[in-house]
């Protein structure tokens, strides 16, 4: 079993290869060919999604986004961690299979 | 004793069906990739089916035959439905048998149309471009499509938008519009004549497009230019509202209503993404039909994004 809390600022997330995405007017739609599930990301999540390359860590992504937006990096990094955990929880991040994810402790 | 290996029961049943005195054989129907006809011993039912599929009727012998056999004696009634001699259903419930046959026809239309991405939707045509009305069942798609066709738009389908991945064009599948009981009170002008077959239809009206307008059917494929997600608000004091829908939300809607995305995978995803990219997208909350059609006409008059 994998725990989502293992995802921290040092993690370098990447999508599974079978997850297709398209950007439409700033929003990204994800299509998981393996499960047939569809996910719609809002504009800020879409910006982060397009930076997930398996090399950049969440900290680097957070700092890049914060720099571009002119906001505090720590707050953005925390939000990116939450987003990546959510994406991993629905099975679109490499290394995370929803069937093998440990449910959060009560 | 019959040797079932040498003479499969299916063959025997098919031969017995061939020898029956049918009261009606429909014309051959080519519905997207499915080529079929229906024969039945109830003349009125066969004539109604000819009307349901009239816009897709063609000449020649069907590749597949449905047989709808009603056995009726005092105190006894059974319906048997066959496809190519294979029995699909044997039931005392007349409407269940008929609706099952229509369901099976739809399933075979979908399965035999793997060259196109299918989305559960109504589609009408305006100025040579497609208006895709996509939403879950009982959201008002059929009612809205019918109202727009009454006002002069062309009719492509009330069942499935069939989009070719290579061209992006929506192909017609113009079977009769299925008006459920919930919408019949304000569409009373389409109430079918009672010909003694209503027990088969379970209250559902099948409205042939030619009964809306003689030239209602759009025979040529169209490129989608509008994606509308309708939702019936329940009439009464409800007010019709048209609100912009993001293309991402519209794509999500089309994907959720897709009937064969598992067949096309990423190609299907790209096909639907291209369809919304070329479209103006809206969510339509419908108060009543006239105001919904007025609102749609005003929006359509503004033209497509690339027009």
Boltz contact constraints between the chains, C-beta under 6 A:
constraints:
  - contact:
      token1: [A, 20]
      token2: [B, 266]
      max_distance: 6.0
  - contact:
      token1: [A, 20]
      token2: [B, 269]
      max_distance: 6.0
  - contact:
      token1: [A, 22]
      token2: [B, 273]
      max_distance: 6.0
  - contact:
      token1: [A, 24]
      token2: [B, 247]
      max_distance: 6.0
  - contact:
      token1: [A, 24]
      token2: [B, 248]
      max_distance: 6.0
  - contact:
      token1: [A, 25]
      token2: [B, 247]
      max_distance: 6.0
  - contact:
      token1: [A, 27]
      token2: [B, 246]
      max_distance: 6.0
  - contact:
      token1: [A, 27]
      token2: [B, 248]
      max_distance: 6.0
  - contact:
      token1: [A, 29]
      token2: [B, 248]
      max_distance: 6.0
  - contact:
      token1: [A, 29]
      token2: [B, 251]
      max_distance: 6.0
  - contact:
      token1: [A, 29]
      token2: [B, 252]
      max_distance: 6.0
  - contact:
      token1: [A, 31]
      token2: [B, 269]
      max_distance: 6.0
  - contact:
      token1: [A, 33]
      token2: [B, 265]
      max_distance: 6.0
  - contact:
      token1: [A, 36]
      token2: [B, 262]
      max_distance: 6.0
  - contact:
      token1: [A, 38]
      token2: [B, 252]
      max_distance: 6.0
  - contact:
      token1: [A, 38]
      token2: [B, 255]
      max_distance: 6.0
  - contact:
      token1: [A, 40]
      token2: [B, 248]
      max_distance: 6.0
  - contact:
      token1: [A, 40]
      token2: [B, 252]
      max_distance: 6.0
